Amino acid sequence: MSTSSLAQIQQQFATALLQPETAMDAGKLFAAHPAQDDRLALYRGNLTAIWTAALRNAYPVLHALVGEDYFAQMARSFGRSFPSESGDLNDFGAHLPAFLRQTPDAADYPYFPDVAALEWHIHRAYYAADADILSLPALVQLVGETGQDLQQARFDLHPAFGLHASDWATFAIWLAHQPGTQTGFPEQIRHSSHGLISRTLWSVELTDIPQPAYLALQALQAGASLSEALETAVNADCDFDINSNLQAWFHAGLFTGVRFSDDSL
C-alpha cells in the first residue's frame, strides 16, 4: 500500500469521525458489518470524551461556570472546528477563546472568552520549559563587572511568562473558583484587569498588577530597553514605583538573561 493511499484512508476515517454525515462515504473502507455505524459512533464518543477531558484540564474555571453538559457540547463543537494539530493533548484548546467569541450561545456571557484566555495563559505557563533565572544581585554584579549601562538592558523572558488584560473582572472570577478561597464571585464583572503570569519551579503564580506595570512588562516583552519600558510606565502614572516593581519582577523570576547589545550576557 502506498503512502499516499494510506494518507487518504486516514483522512477518510478522520472525516467520518469529525463529520458524521460523511460516515457512509467511509463505509467502503471496512468489511461489511451490521454494527459498523455503531462502531464509528463508539470511536466518535471516545474522541469527544478525550476532547472534553483535555479542555477540562486546561479550563477548570470555565467548566465550573458553564456546567458539565454545556462544556461537553462545547468541546464536541470546538473539536470539530479546531481538530488537534499536536500529538500532545496539552496543546489542544489554544483557539478556545477565539471560538467562544464566535459562538452565539456565549453571547450572553461576554466575559467567557477572556476567562478562557486567562486560563490558557496559566495552562501554558505550567507546561512551559524550565530555565535558569537571572537574579537582581547577579544583574547588579554583571553591570559592575562589565561597566554596561543598566538603562540599556534588554531582557530575555522566562518561557512561562505571560501577560493578561481584560475589560472584565477575570482575575476575581478565576480567584473565586480556586480551592480554599474565601473570595466570592465578584458583584461587578465589568471591571478592567491587568495581570502577570509567572512560575516558580512548578507553581504558577497569578498576580494582579496595575496598568503601568502591565505596559512596562509589555514593552520589555516586545524588546524594549529597561529605560524605555520604565518610561512607558511613568508616562502612564507619574507615581509609578520603579524600585518596588523591579524587585517584584525579579522576585517572580521573570528574566532568564540580559543583553546590552546583540550578544547575550
C-alpha positions in Angstrom: 0.0 0.0 0.0 1.4 3.4 -1.0 2.0 6.2 1.5 -0.5 8.4 -0.4 -3.3 5.8 -0.3 -2.7 5.3 3.4 -2.9 9.0 4.0 -6.2 9.1 2.0 -7.6 6.3 4.1 -6.6 8.0 7.3 -8.2 11.2 6.1 -11.5 9.5 5.2 -11.6 7.8 8.7 -10.9 11.1 10.5 -13.5 12.9 8.4 -16.1 10.2 9.3 -15.3 10.8 13.0 -15.5 14.6 12.8 -18.4 14.8 10.3 -20.9 12.0 11.0 -22.8 12.9 7.7 -19.8 11.6 5.8 -19.7 8.2 7.5 -21.4 6.5 4.6 -18.5 7.5 2.3 -16.1 5.9 4.7 -18.0 2.7 4.8 -16.2 1.3 1.8 -13.0 1.2 3.9 -14.4 -1.6 6.1 -15.7 -5.1 5.5 -19.5 -5.0 5.7 -20.7 -5.4 9.2 -24.2 -4.8 10.7 -22.7 -2.9 13.6 -20.4 -0.7 11.5 -22.2 2.6 12.3 -22.3 1.7 16.0 -18.5 1.1 15.9 -17.9 4.5 14.3 -20.2 6.1 16.8 -18.2 4.5 19.6 -15.0 5.9 18.3 -16.7 9.3 17.9 -17.9 9.2 21.5 -14.4 8.3 22.7 -13.0 11.2 20.7 -15.5 13.6 22.3 -14.6 12.3 25.8 -10.9 12.9 25.1 -11.6 16.4 23.9 -13.7 17.1 26.9 -11.1 15.8 29.4 -8.3 17.8 27.7 -10.3 21.0 27.8 -11.4 20.4 31.3 -7.8 20.1 32.4 -6.9 23.5 30.7 -10.1 25.3 31.6 -11.4 24.2 35.0 -12.9 27.6 35.8 -14.8 27.8 32.5 -16.0 24.3 33.2 -17.3 25.4 36.6 -19.0 28.4 35.0 -20.9 26.6 32.3 -21.5 23.1 33.8 -20.7 19.6 32.6 -23.4 19.3 29.9 -22.7 22.6 28.1 -19.0 22.0 28.5 -19.2 18.6 26.7 -21.3 20.1 23.9 -18.8 23.0 23.6 -15.9 20.5 23.5 -17.5 18.5 20.7 -18.3 21.6 18.6 -14.8 23.0 19.3 -13.0 19.8 18.4 -14.8 19.6 15.1 -13.9 23.2 14.3 -10.3 23.1 15.6 -9.0 19.5 15.4 -5.9 18.8 17.4 -2.7 19.7 15.5 -0.3 18.2 18.0 0.5 14.8 19.5 0.5 16.5 22.9 -3.1 16.9 24.2 -1.8 19.7 26.4 -1.6 21.8 23.2 -5.3 21.2 22.5 -7.5 24.2 23.3 -5.4 27.1 22.2 -8.1 28.5 20.0 -10.9 28.2 22.5 -11.1 31.9 23.5 -11.4 32.8 19.8 -14.0 30.1 19.4 -16.1 31.4 22.3 -16.1 34.9 20.7 -17.7 33.5 17.6 -20.2 31.2 19.4 -23.7 32.7 19.6 -24.5 30.7 22.7 -21.8 32.5 24.6 -23.0 36.0 23.6 -25.0 36.4 26.9 -21.7 35.9 28.8 -19.2 38.1 27.1 -16.6 37.6 29.8 -16.2 33.9 29.0 -13.6 34.4 26.2 -11.4 36.5 28.5 -11.7 34.0 31.3 -10.7 31.3 28.9 -7.7 33.4 27.6 -6.5 33.8 31.2 -6.8 30.1 31.9 -4.9 29.3 28.7 -2.0 31.6 29.9 -2.0 29.7 33.2 -2.1 26.3 31.5 0.7 27.1 29.1 2.8 28.6 32.0 2.5 25.3 33.8 3.8 23.3 30.9 6.4 25.8 29.7 10.1 24.8 29.6 12.2 25.4 32.6 15.0 27.9 32.5 17.7 29.4 34.8 16.6 32.6 36.5 18.5 35.9 36.4 18.5 37.4 39.9 18.7 41.0 40.7 22.0 40.7 42.6 23.5 38.8 39.6 22.4 41.6 37.3 23.9 44.3 39.5 27.2 42.3 39.7 27.3 41.9 36.0 26.7 45.6 35.4 29.5 46.4 37.9 32.0 44.0 36.3 31.3 44.9 32.6 30.5 48.6 33.0 27.4 48.3 31.0 24.6 50.8 31.2 21.7 49.2 33.1 19.2 51.5 31.5 20.0 49.9 28.1 19.4 46.4 29.3 17.0 44.2 27.3 15.8 41.1 29.0 15.1 37.5 27.9 11.8 36.5 29.5 11.1 33.1 31.1 9.1 30.7 28.9 6.3 30.7 31.5 6.0 34.5 31.4 2.6 35.8 30.4 0.5 39.0 30.4 -3.2 39.2 30.5 -5.5 42.2 30.1 -9.3 42.3 30.0 -12.2 44.7 30.4 -13.8 42.1 32.7 -13.0 41.1 36.3 -11.3 37.9 35.0 -8.9 37.7 37.9 -11.6 37.9 40.5 -13.7 35.4 38.7 -10.7 33.0 38.5 -9.9 33.5 42.1 -13.5 32.8 43.2 -13.1 29.3 41.8 -9.9 28.3 43.5 -9.9 25.7 46.2 -10.0 27.1 49.7 -10.6 30.7 48.6 -12.8 32.9 50.7 -13.5 35.2 47.8 -16.9 35.1 46.3 -18.0 35.8 42.7 -17.5 39.5 42.0 -20.5 41.7 42.2 -19.2 43.9 39.4 -17.8 41.9 36.5 -17.4 44.9 34.2 -14.1 45.8 35.7 -10.7 46.0 33.9 -8.0 43.5 34.9 -4.2 43.5 34.2 -2.2 40.6 35.4 1.1 38.8 35.3 1.5 35.1 34.9 4.8 33.6 36.2 6.1 30.3 37.5 8.5 29.5 40.4 9.6 25.9 40.0 6.2 24.2 39.1 4.0 26.7 40.9 2.2 29.1 38.6 1.5 32.5 40.1 -1.2 34.9 39.0 -0.5 38.5 40.1 -2.9 41.4 39.7 -0.8 44.3 38.6 -1.6 48.0 37.8 -1.9 49.1 34.2 1.5 51.0 34.2 3.4 47.8 35.3 1.5 45.9 32.6 2.5 48.4 30.0 6.2 48.3 31.1 6.3 44.5 31.0 4.5 44.5 27.7 7.3 46.8 26.4 10.0 44.5 27.7 8.3 41.6 26.1 8.4 43.5 22.8 12.1 44.0 23.1 12.3 47.5 24.6 15.2 48.5 26.8 14.7 48.9 30.6 14.8 52.6 30.2 12.1 52.6 27.5 9.9 50.3 29.5 10.1 52.3 32.7 9.4 55.5 30.8 6.2 53.9 29.4 5.1 53.1 33.0 6.0 56.6 34.3 4.1 58.3 31.4 1.0 56.2 32.4 1.4 57.1 36.1 3.9 59.6 37.4 3.8 57.9 40.8 4.9 54.5 39.4 7.3 53.0 42.0 10.2 51.8 39.9 12.2 50.1 42.7 9.4 48.1 44.2 8.2 46.9 40.7 11.7 45.9 39.6 12.2 43.9 42.8 8.8 42.3 42.3 9.6 41.3 38.7 12.9 39.7 39.7 11.4 38.0 42.7 8.8 36.4 40.3 11.7 35.0 38.2 10.6 36.8 35.0 14.1 37.1 33.5 16.5 34.5 32.2 19.1 36.6 30.5 20.1 40.1 29.6 21.6 41.8 26.6 23.2 45.2 26.2 24.0 44.7 22.6 23.3 41.9 20.0 25.2 39.5 22.3 23.6 37.8 25.3 25.5 38.0 28.6 
